[in-house]
Amino acid sequence: IKKIRDLADASTFQGGNIVFVAPDEKVHELRLQFQALEIHNDVFGVREAKGLEFDACALLGFFGHFDELGSNDEWQNVLRWLSSSSTTTQTSSTGEKVDGLMLTDCDYRLNAPNVSDEA
């Protein structure tokens, strides 16, 4: 979706049972927007949703949030790595590829303070 109000359009969004998970910093604002648009789906922050199980779940606002934090490239690498069968935990710009895609420098163990906070 391009805008939150697209979720209020029944011809665009037909997921009444979907739970949305958003960055913790965005949840309050999203809940207010959902309420104003009469969208009744639940919105949880990452920490709030941890350990809960949902039949249907969608991420909301993560990639824009990563971009705002300046870590979009690192997270693209992490998502590529997570979707692969690679056991590599570090890459460098010396030519590592995961499923045919060249990766930039990244440590997939998420031990850097800012990345583990975002995770």
C-alpha positions in Angstrom: 0.0 0.0 0.0 1.1 3.5 -0.6 -0.9 5.3 2.1 -2.6 4.1 5.3 -5.9 5.3 4.0 -5.7 2.6 1.3 -6.4 0.1 4.1 -9.8 1.7 4.6 -10.7 1.0 1.0 -12.5 -2.4 0.8 -11.6 -2.8 -2.9 -7.9 -2.5 -2.0 -7.7 -4.2 1.4 -9.8 -7.2 2.4 -7.9 -8.5 5.4 -10.1 -7.9 8.4 -8.3 -10.6 10.4 -4.8 -9.4 9.6 -2.7 -8.1 12.6 -0.2 -5.4 11.7 3.3 -5.3 13.3 5.1 -2.0 13.1 8.2 -0.4 14.5 7.6 0.4 18.2 8.2 4.1 17.5 5.4 4.2 14.9 2.6 2.3 16.7 0.9 5.1 18.6 0.6 7.2 15.4 -0.6 4.2 13.4 -3.2 3.4 16.0 -4.5 6.9 15.8 -4.7 6.8 12.0 -6.4 3.4 12.1 -9.0 4.8 14.5 -9.6 7.9 12.5 -10.1 5.8 9.3 -12.3 3.3 11.2 -9.8 0.4 10.5 -10.4 -2.1 13.2 -7.3 -4.3 12.7 -4.9 -4.6 15.6 -1.5 -2.9 15.4 1.4 -4.1 17.6 4.9 -2.9 18.1 7.7 -5.5 17.7 8.3 -5.7 21.4 4.6 -6.0 22.2 4.1 -8.7 19.5 7.1 -10.8 20.6 6.0 -14.3 21.7 2.4 -13.8 20.4 1.0 -15.9 17.5 -1.2 -14.6 14.8 -3.1 -16.4 12.0 -2.3 -13.6 9.6 0.3 -10.8 10.1 1.7 -8.0 7.9 4.6 -5.7 8.4 3.7 -2.0 8.3 6.2 0.8 8.0 9.4 -1.1 8.5 11.3 -0.3 5.4 10.6 3.4 5.6 11.7 3.3 9.3 15.0 1.6 8.4 15.5 4.2 5.7 14.9 7.0 8.2 17.5 5.4 10.5 20.0 5.2 7.7 20.3 1.4 7.8 18.2 0.4 4.8 21.1 -1.2 2.9 22.1 -3.3 5.9 18.6 -4.6 6.4 18.2 -5.4 2.7 21.3 -7.6 3.1 19.9 -9.2 6.2 16.6 -10.0 4.5 18.4 -11.5 1.5 20.5 -13.6 3.8 17.6 -14.7 5.9 15.7 -15.8 2.8 18.7 -17.9 1.6 20.2 -21.2 2.8 23.6 -19.6 3.4 25.5 -20.3 6.6 27.7 -17.3 6.1 27.5 -14.9 9.1 29.7 -12.1 7.7 30.3 -10.7 4.2 32.7 -8.2 2.9 32.9 -6.4 -0.4 35.3 -9.1 -1.7 32.6 -10.8 -3.7 30.3 -12.8 -1.5 27.0 -13.7 -3.1 23.9 -15.2 -1.5 21.5 -16.8 -4.0 23.3 -15.0 -6.9 23.0 -11.5 -5.3 26.2 -9.5 -4.4 26.1 -8.3 -0.8 27.9 -5.4 0.7 29.7 -5.5 4.0 27.4 -6.8 6.7 27.5 -8.8 10.0 24.4 -11.0 10.1 24.9 -11.9 13.7 23.2 -8.6 14.7 25.7 -7.9 17.4 26.1 -4.2 16.5 24.2 -2.1 19.0 22.1 -0.1 16.6 21.2 -3.1 14.4 20.2 -5.3 17.4 18.1 -2.5 18.8 16.3 -2.3 15.4 15.9 -6.1 15.3 
